[in-house]
Each structure stands twice: as structure tokens, then as C-alpha cells.
Amino acid sequence: MTFRPLAVAVTLALTLATCGNSSSSSDTTANSLNTTTDFIVNPIEWKPCDGSTNTEVECGNIEVPFDYADPEQGSFVLFVKKHNAANPADRIGSMLVNPGGPGFGGSSLADDAQYYFSQDLIDHFDIIAWDPRGTGESTPAVDCVDTFDEYFGLDSPPETPEEKQALIDASQAFNDKCAENSGTILPFISTQASAQDINSLRLALGEEKVSYFGFSYGSELGTTWATMFPDTVRAIVVDGAVDPNASSVQEGMNQAKGFEGQLATFLKQCSEKTTCAFHNGGKAEAAFDQLVLDIDATPLEVSKDRTPVTQGVLFTAVAQAMYSDYYWPQLSEALSAAQKGDGTGILQLYDDYYQRKEDGTYGNELEAFLAISCLDDPGASSVKDVDSHIEDFIAAAPRLGGNFAYGYSCALWPVKQAAKVTITGKGAGPIVVVGTTGDAATPLDSTRKMAQGLEKGILIVVDANQHTGYGANSCVVKAVDDYLIELTVPTNETTCKG
């Protein structure tokens, strides 16, 4: 059993991914939401970051309410970092940035700005990176469990009633732990609430308008903010976006199909290249299908204190590697080793997906990912509802669809769905949307629908096998930078190759 894909991709550096979103009975227009509050936003007091020698980056905090409509319920303290514009004489203003998820803290983007953004952007903008409510070093943060193996190392897709019940029981147990340990904040970490936090950040920065650059789920967050607060938008770029009007079930199928397509490309290339470790005499596809059956029959034990490499673990490892062809050599080596009975490489990719650290601990990224995703759109409303879509998932993705389909956590989530904004970007001006031809997590068709659904959506298509496109080549970097710096709007459907 896996979460719906959460990404790691190589562009200028690592970026992080997305979960599907939807329009639903709880959707609401920006005009019907209360976007004003009596809550006072204080200026950020910047200071040197604890333990850091990087003088370009400063740290601060901002207090925001659990509920903007009722500030007395409690508050989050958001952790914020600022990478000061490298060329103060050419400084344009602040650019808020988000790496995706949902559930990932974004403050590290300030420290690692040179890996995410071009020098031109670093020269012209104060890069403002923060850990959204419930994530990272912002407090309080989602905290459900200490280890993931017992919840997500199970065999999936199930082949017996007992295996299916084990998945249901694990999902319920995980949800119970989330409610026990983080129940107070679970209703207050929606995308709509975080979009209001962006406006509070703007106020705390003392700027009338700000720019924004969001990757993957950061596209949903950014376009929600732009729809709610269009008059505060100077420029906005979103890279690796999903269809804002698709249900989470449909977006899950789109993602399953996207991952399936990238897996087919990987296996085809492996069959054609004798240098591929999983070449198997030019029959990598058949070898993969047989390996799935073999592992399903006999999981591979790597360590007595870890989950064995089950079929579910294998599919999670494959999903991790499909975020970028950068990981394909690692996957081919891991698959080849697994054929020989060694699951170490597969387990490592599985651990990378779940953000397991070298000391065996985990951050809260995956917990917050699930909590925010289920709050925004739980999708199927019951175990029966989940099961009703399984054949459709398998039809969309014969190899991977079953594993994508068997996700019961959101159907059993203890908190009711939050209000969502119907994303339009109306009044915000041009919104540049970047999509990648070989993006498994946010397929190009979905990204194109985001651009088409915006009042002034402008699409840039990047020819690359990776999740998110900025940094893949000089063409897309120049087009994005020219817009953010000069406000030069690129031609819609510009294609960047090479």
C-alpha cells in the first residue's frame, strides 16, 4: 500500500511532489470565502539562523490562526527563511516559493536556493521559503507514528480477503494514531488555509504585491492563493500542476497511468540497451512481470528488523524511481539484484520514497502529506467506494493500477473535508504553468488542463523524463526568468527541448 505519489525529482536540484485535487460539493468560489480577519499580522523579525554560517539567509517566524474566521481557537507559528537578493541594487521584491508535497516544509529552499533557482532569480529576489502549517519546523506539526513499515510495507495489491483486511486495518491504525497525536490541528491544515497564510506572509513582509514560484503541489497552493487574493499577485509560476477540476479518484488514475507510461519507457529502454543491468537478454518487460510474481510468492528479507520486500514494497520503489530518469540506473541495478534474491536496493528506494533517514527515523512529511490530502479531498468515502474503482485503476494501468487503487486511509480519515476554492486565477493576471512530457506524478495532460482552466494560463511544455521542468534546459529557465523578472509573458504552448 502506498500513498498517492509524492515526488522527488531532479531539476536544478530536488523538488517534491503532489497529490490529486478535486472540485466537490464543498468547493467554493473565492468571493464566498472570508478572506479578511481581525487577526493582526506582525512584521517578521529577521535574525541569523541558529547554527548556520550562511550570512545570505535569515530566519524568522509568523503567527497565523488555526481558523481565520475564528482566531481565538489557536494559532500556528510558521517557520520562515529569507535568502536575501544577491544583488540588492537590482532587487525587485519578495518571491515566495513552495517545493510541493503537500506536507513538505519549504524552508530549505532558501538554504539551497542555488540548486533550485537560476542566479538571475537569486540576484533579483528575496526568496521567501516557509514550512506551511502542520509541516516541518512550524508548530504545531502533524505527528502520527514513529515508523512506517507496519503500515506501508504490506503486500499490495491484495489477493486474498485476509490480505485486503490487513490493508484496511493498517490504514485504520495509522489514522487512529494521527487522531490521537495530532487531532487538534487536523481540521486546520487545508490548502485553502495555507493559501490565506501566503497573504499573511505578504503582510508580514510589508509588500503590496509578491511573486510566487511553486513546484508540483505548490501549483495548487499558489493558484488557490492567486484566486483568493488576485490583487496581491505580481507574477506567479507553477511547475508540475494537476488538473484542478479532476476528482482525487480521477487524478489518482491519471497518475497511475502516468507512472505506468514511464515504467514502460524505462523497461523498453532497458531491453534495448545491453548496458542496462536489468537487460535480461532484451526481455526486461517479461523479466519485470516475472519478478513481481516471484516477490509476491516469496518476499525478500533484507533485515530481521525491517519489512521484507513485498510486492507492495517493490511497487513503491518503482514509483520512487519514476519521478526522474536520473534514478533509472539505480532501479535497474536494484531489480537485477532482486532477481538474485537481494532486496537491498529495492528497500533503499522504498525508504527514499518514505523519507527514511540513515538513523532509521522519519520526518513528518508523509504524515502531513496524508493529513492535508485527505482533508482537501478524501475521494472515495468508504471501503466499498474504494473497491468500486479498482478495476478502473487496473484498466488505466495494468502493471501499477492495482497498487494505486488500494488506498483506504482517506476513506477512513477521521476529519471531514475542508472547504476548497474553485481555482480560476481570475484577476491575477498571467499565470505561467510548466509541464513536462515525461512527468509521471503530474502528467502533461493534467498540467495542460490547469493552464486551460485559468483565466490567463500560459503553458510551457518541457521535453524531459522527470517530474517538474524548470532547470531541465536553458529554454525553460529563460522563459520563466524573463517572466518573473521582466514580466515578459511567454507564448502559450511554448515547447522547450534539449
C-alpha positions, -999 to 999 in steps of 0.1 A, spaced: 0 0 0 14 34 -9 2 70 -6 -7 86 -38 25 97 -53 47 122 -35 77 131 -56 113 135 -57 125 149 -90 157 163 -104 156 197 -120 182 222 -109 181 200 -78 155 180 -58 119 192 -58 89 175 -42 56 164 -54 18 162 -54 -15 146 -46 -46 150 -68 -72 176 -60 -108 180 -70 -139 201 -72 -166 187 -49 -197 195 -30 -175 216 -6 -159 237 -34 -164 274 -30 -156 304 -50 -130 329 -38 -157 356 -34 -177 334 -9 -148 329 14 -139 352 43 -105 365 33 -105 392 59 -98 389 96 -92 409 127 -61 388 133 -31 412 135 -1 401 114 31 414 129 63 421 108 88 393 107 118 400 129 147 386 109 178 372 127 207 349 119 196 313 117 206 291 146 238 271 139 242 285 104 272 304 90 253 313 58 250 351 60 228 353 30 199 335 48 179 349 78 153 332 99 120 344 114 85 334 125 50 344 118 19 336 139 -13 327 120 -46 315 134 -59 279 131 -91 295 117 -91 329 102 -128 332 108 -123 324 145 -88 334 155 -94 326 192 -93 289 185 -55 288 185 -25 295 162 4 281 143 38 296 143 52 293 108 90 289 104 103 312 76 136 317 59 147 345 37 175 343 11 184 379 6 186 391 -30 223 387 -41 223 420 -60 204 445 -37 206 472 -63 185 451 -87 161 437 -61 125 435 -73 109 423 -42 100 390 -25 93 357 -42 76 331 -21 84 295 -30 70 261 -22 85 227 -31 54 206 -32 40 177 -12 16 185 3 33 181 37 68 191 29 84 220 47 98 245 22 122 265 44 152 246 30 147 262 -4 162 293 10 193 275 21 196 256 -12 184 284 -35 213 279 -59 201 243 -66 165 253 -73 167 286 -90 189 304 -115 214 330 -104 192 357 -121 163 349 -98 186 348 -68 201 382 -78 167 399 -82 145 385 -54 144 379 -17 135 342 -18 110 336 10 106 299 19 85 286 48 72 255 63 34 255 58 11 249 87 14 214 101 48 207 84 85 209 91 96 232 119 64 251 120 45 244 152 24 225 160 31 200 133 15 167 122 30 138 141 13 104 138 37 74 141 74 68 146 79 40 120 62 32 87 69 -4 79 40 -19 98 16 5 80 30 6 45 53 -24 40 23 -47 34 16 -68 3 -3 -48 -22 -24 -53 -43 -40 -80 -20 -50 -114 -34 -70 -128 -5 -96 -114 19 -71 -116 47 -45 -95 28 -72 -69 20 -83 -68 56 -47 -63 66 -45 -32 44 -78 -18 59 -66 -25 94 -33 -8 88 -50 23 74 -73 25 103 -45 20 128 -25 48 112 -55 71 112 -62 64 148 -26 74 157 -29 106 137 -61 115 156 -45 106 189 -13 125 184 -24 155 162 -62 156 163 -63 192 175 -48 206 143 -60 181 117 -91 202 107 -69 233 102 -42 224 77 -61 226 44 -47 241 12 -72 269 14 -60 278 49 -23 277 38 -33 300 9 -45 325 34 -12 322 52 6 333 20 -14 366 22 -4 369 59 33 364 49 29 391 23 15 414 50 43 405 74 68 413 46 52 447 42 47 443 4 17 453 -16 23 425 -42 46 395 -42 58 369 -67 54 332 -63 71 301 -77 56 267 -67 65 232 -77 41 203 -80 15 206 -52 29 241 -49 10 248 -80 -23 240 -63 -14 261 -33 -2 290 -54 -32 291 -78 -55 289 -48 -38 320 -33 -39 337 -67 -77 330 -69 -84 342 -34 -61 373 -34 -56 383 -71 -48 419 -63 -17 408 -44 -1 389 -72 28 404 -91 38 373 -110 33 336 -105 48 304 -120 37 269 -112 57 239 -123 42 204 -125 5 210 -119 -26 188 -117 -60 193 -132 -78 215 -107 -112 202 -118 -104 164 -115 -117 144 -86 -90 128 -65 -100 94 -78 -97 106 -114 -64 123 -107 -52 91 -90 -60 72 -122 -42 98 -142 -12 94 -120 -13 56 -122 -14 59 -160 15 84 -159 37 61 -138 27 31 -159 38 50 -190 72 59 -175 77 24 -163 70 11 -199 96 36 -212 121 25 -186 116 -12 -194 117 -6 -232 150 14 -229 164 -13 -207 155 -40 -232 173 -20 -260 205 -13 -241 228 -41 -232 244 -19 -206 212 -18 -186 217 -40 -155 182 -54 -159 186 -61 -197 177 -98 -194 186 -105 -230 164 -78 -243 134 -90 -224 132 -66 -195 94 -63 -197 89 -100 -192 116 -102 -166 99 -74 -146 65 -91 -147 80 -124 -136 99 -107 -107 66 -92 -95 51 -127 -93 82 -141 -77 83 -115 -49 46 -118 -44 51 -156 -38 83 -152 -18 91 -117 -3 128 -109 1 141 -105 36 168 -78 39 169 -74 77 151 -91 105 140 -57 119 127 -43 86 97 -51 64 105 -77 38 105 -67 2 68 -75 -6 51 -68 -39 38 -35 -23 74 -25 -13 85 -33 -49 58 -11 -64 67 18 -41 104 15 -51 94 16 -88 72 47 -82 101 64 -65 123 58 -95 97 70 -120 100 106 -108 131 111 -130 152 91 -154 181 101 -131 170 72 -109 167 46 -136 202 32 -134 197 28 -97 164 10 -103 179 -13 -129 206 -24 -105 181 -29 -77 158 -51 -100 188 -71 -112 199 -78 -76 163 -87 -66 163 -113 -93 192 -129 -75 174 -127 -41 189 -95 -28 163 -69 -20 186 -43 -5 184 -19 -35 146 -22 -37 143 -15 1 165 16 -3 142 31 -30 112 23 -8 129 41 21 137 71 -1 101 74 -10 91 74 27 119 98 36 136 74 60 168 88 75 201 70 79 194 66 117 161 48 110 139 78 119 114 96 97 104 132 93 67 141 93 65 147 55 44 116 47 22 121 77 14 157 68 10 147 32 -17 123 40 -34 146 66 -36 175 41 -46 154 11 -74 137 30 -86 170 44 -86 186 10 -103 157 -8 -108 123 7 -120 109 -26 -137 76 -20 -159 78 10 -158 42 22 -141 9 18 -168 -2 -6 -163 30 -26 -126 24 -29 -132 -11 -41 -156 1 -67 -128 19 -86 -102 -9 -85 -110 -23 -120 -109 12 -135 -74 17 -120 -62 -16 -134 -76 -8 -168 -58 25 -167 -25 10 -156 -23 -29 -159 10 -32 -140 7 -5 -113 -30 4 -112 -40 -22 -86 -14 -9 -61 -26 27 -67 -62 17 -61 -59 0 -27 -56 31 -6 -81 32 23 -66 59 45 -86 89 32 -118 68 30 -114 62 67 -100 96 77 -113 110 110 -118 146 99 -144 159 74 -134 175 42 -124 212 43 -137 240 21 -119 242 -13 -115 271 -37 -126 267 -73 -93 276 -89 -96 302 -117 -69 328 -112 -94 354 -121 -80 389 -118 -44 377 -110 -30 383 -145 -9 358 -165 0 326 -146 28 306 -162 23 268 -160 52 245 -167 45 209 -178 69 180 -187 63 154 -214 76 125 -192 62 136 -159 47 106 -141 33 123 -110 17 153 -128 11 141 -163 12 167 -191 -24 163 -199 -33 172 -163 -9 202 -163 -24 214 -196 -59 213 -180 -46 235 -152 -34 261 -177 -66 259 -197 -87 263 -165 -70 296 -155 -83 329 -167 -49 337 -182 -30 305 -181 2 302 -202 17 268 -208 54 259 -213 60 223 -223 94 208 -214 106 177 -232 121 156 -204 116 124 -184 112 139 -149 87 155 -125 87 193 -129 106 210 -157 123 242 -145 161 236 -148 158 208 -174 172 231 -201 181 267 -208 149 273 -228 125 269 -199 148 287 -175 150 317 -197 112 318 -204 104 315 -167 131 340 -156 121 366 -182 85 364 -169 94 366 -132 120 394 -137 108 414 -167 71 403 -167 76 392 -203 48 367 -209 59 337 -229 39 324 -259 13 299 -248 23 263 -256 60 271 -260 79 239 -262 114 236 -247 137 208 -259 173 198 -254 
